Amino acid sequence: MSPARQYAPANTHFVSRRSKLLALAVLCLKARSHAYHKRFAPVNTVEIPRTASDQARSENSPAFAQARPETLSPFAQARRAMIDSQLRTSGVNADYVLRRMGEVAREDYVPAAVRDIAYIDRAIALESGGFLPAPVVQGMMLQEAEPRPGDHAIVVDSSGYLAELLRPLVGKLTVLTPEEAASSGQENASLLLVDGAAEELPANLIARLADGARIVTGTVGGGITRIAVGRKTSSGASLMPVLDVGIPRIAAFDKPKGWSF
């Protein structure tokens, strides 16, 4: 965990002009490629479609980063654009983070009606009432977490996307919804990631951690959301803010409202 790591300012609430241009470029490349093959394809040839497994193997292979855009599926092209225009430009450059975010199909973790915008640089509402944060949020969290093969990690995650990114990077993984996180447990975990902004982390969730466990979470205070890192201490969770960034608030982690006059 490296609190001193430098990130470029990130605005995840609006679609960036660069993302729009990249999306337009992808559409142009697809149109040109289709026109070329239609004009010059040999007569009486049949194109054999790739199976889903074939496509997954090719797009998740080491050659993915070097492949020509026109040889990739539209979602794979969007995944590459996400890495180049959202992650790298914001200071997310750890190899394991870029590799996992290039492998996991983000479009599988959003409602079917919004699959086409799964790689947009803003949060996406989920049918459960929660949100999938913008890609840069998960990239920064993974980079700050510095997961290890011996870690037992807990991920509080409404979509399952962050948990899937982390899964092969740790020895054991426990995935909780925000509602489940408030219940008691005895995991004695060494790492906690919370995929959203919390006013406070539930005491029962902190109790699931080993002493000194690493924590990466979103926080919210005064209307500002941030990524914060810290440790479990004898008095609870000790956190230090890393970067102001737009993160959906987890309503289940709001502080109880007291009386006011």
N, C-alpha and C positions, 0 to 999 in steps of 0.2 A: 504494500500500500504506500503510495507516494504522494502525500498532500502537496508537495512543492511542484508537481508536474504542471506545466503550462498548457492551457487550452486557449484556442481562439474564441472570442465571444460567440455565443450560439443563440440564435433566435429561432425557436422551434414552433412559434405560433402561426407563422405565415409561410406560404410557399415561396421559396427564394427565386429570384429571376434566373439564377444559374440553373436551378432544377428545371424550370420551364424550358429553357433553351436546350438542355440536355434531352428532355423528353421529346421536344420537337425534332432534334437531331436523330434520335432513335427511330421516330416514325418515318423520317426521310430516308434513312438507311434501309428500313424494311421495304419501303415502296420501291426504291431503286433496285434492291436485290430481287424483289418479286418480278419487276419488269424485265430485268436482264435474263433471269432464268426462263421466263415465259417466252422471250424472243429467241433465245439460243438453245433451248433444250432439244435434244435429238428427238426425232419422230419415233413413235411407238415405244417410248420408254415409260416405265412406271416408277414413281417415287415411293419407296418403302418407308412409312413413317416409323420414327423411333418409338420404342416403348417407353413408359414412364421410368422404368428402372435404368434403361440405357441413357435416357436424358439426364437422370439424376447423377449417374456415374460420371458422365462427361462434364457436367456443369460443376460437380464437386471435386473434380480432379485437380492436381497441381497445374495442369495446362489451362485451367479456366481463366486465370489472370492474363495469359498470353493470347487467348483465342480472339479471332476477329469478331467484332460485334455482330456482323451479319450471320455468323455461324451459331449464335446463341439464341435461345428462346427469348421472347419479350420480357418475361420475368427475370431471366438471368441477366439480360441487358440492364434492367432496372436495378438489379442487385449490384452490378458493377458500378453503375452511376451513383448509387448510394454510397459505396465505399470511396469513390474518387471525389465526389462533390460535397458529401456531408461529413463523412468520418475523417478522412485525411486532412481536409481543410480546417477542421475543428481541433486538430491535435490528437486525434485517436489514430495511433500508428503501430500499436503493439501487434506483432505478427499473429499471435493466437486469436486476438480479437477480430482482425480483418479476415482471417481464415474461417472462423466460425460464422461470421456474419455474411461471408460469401457462400457458405454451405447451406445454412438453414433457410428454408423457404418462408419468408415472412408472410407471404400471401395466404399461407395455410392457417394463420392465427388471427385472421380478421373475418368479419361477416362476408358472405359470398357477394353481397351487393357492392362491397368496396374493395374487392380483391385487386382491381385495376389500379388503385391508388395506395396499395400497401406500402410502397416505398417513399411516400410523400414525407417531407421533412416537418411533420406536425403530428400530434396525437390523433388516434383514431378511436372513436367510440365503439364499444363492444356490446353485444346483445345482452350480456350479463349486467350491464349498468356501469361496468368499469371502463378502463381505457388502456389502449396499447400506446405507451409513450413514443415519441419520435425516435428514430434509429440512433441519433447521436447520444441520447440519454442512456440507452442500453450499452452503447459502445464505451462511453465514459465510465459507467459503473463497472463493466467487466475489466477495463484497464486499471481502475483503482483497486479492484478486488485482488488482483494478482493471484488467481486461484492456483492451488497446488494439488498434485495427485493424492496426497494424504488427507486432504480436507474432507470433512463432513459439512456440507453446505446446506443452509436453509434458504429457500427463495420464496418470498411472498409475491405472488404473481397472479394477476387476473386473467391473462391471456395464455400462458404457458410458453411464450416465446423466449423470454429471458432464461427460464429454466432449461429449455432445450439448448440454447447457446452454451450454457454452463455445463451441461450434463457430462460430456466426455473429458472435461478439464479437472474434475474432482473425483475423489474416491467414492463418495456417497452423497446422494442428493435427496433432500426432503422438500417437497413442494406444497405450499399452503396458500389457500385463498386468504384475503384479508380477514374474512369472518373466522376462518379456522385458526388464524394466528393469535386470536385473543384467548383461545383455550389453552389449557395446561399441557405440557409435554416434557419428555426427559431425553431429548436428543443429544445434549452435551456437544452441540455443533461448534465448529471452529470458524465458520464464516456465515454471515447473514447478508443477503441482498434483498432490498425492498424496492420493487418496481413501481414506485409512485412516491408522492410527497406526503409526509406524515407530520401532523402537529406534534404528536408524541408517539413513541413506540410502546405498545402494550407491555405491561410488566410480565405477563405470562410468556410473551414472545422472547423477551430478554432472558427469562429464566430457562429457556431452552438452550442457551449458549454456554459454552465452557468459559471459565475465567480467562480474560485476555483475548477472547474471540474477536475477529475483525468484523467490522460492520460497514456496509456501504448502503446508503439510503437516500431518498429524496426527503427534504424537509420543507416546511412552509411556516412562515412567520411574517406578520405585517403585510400579508398579501404577496410576498416574494417567495418563490420556490428555488431551492438550491440542491445540488448534490453535496452530501456530507459524508465524511469517513470518520471512523473512530474504533473504539474498543469497548468490550464489556468490562466494567470495573465492579468493585464491591458495592458501589452505590447505584449501579444501573448501567446506562449507556453514556459514554463520554464521546461527543461528536464535535468535529471541526468542519466548517463549511469549506468547500473546494471551489465551487463555481455557481453563479446565478444562471439558471437555465429553466426554460418552461417545462414543468413536469405536472401531469394531472394529479390532483389531490385525492388521497384515499379517504373517503368520508368516514370509514370505519375506524380510522386512526385520529379523528378529531378529538380535541380535549373536551371533557364534559363542560357544558356551559353552566356557569354559576349565576347567582342573582346579581343584578345590577340596579342601581337607583339613579 
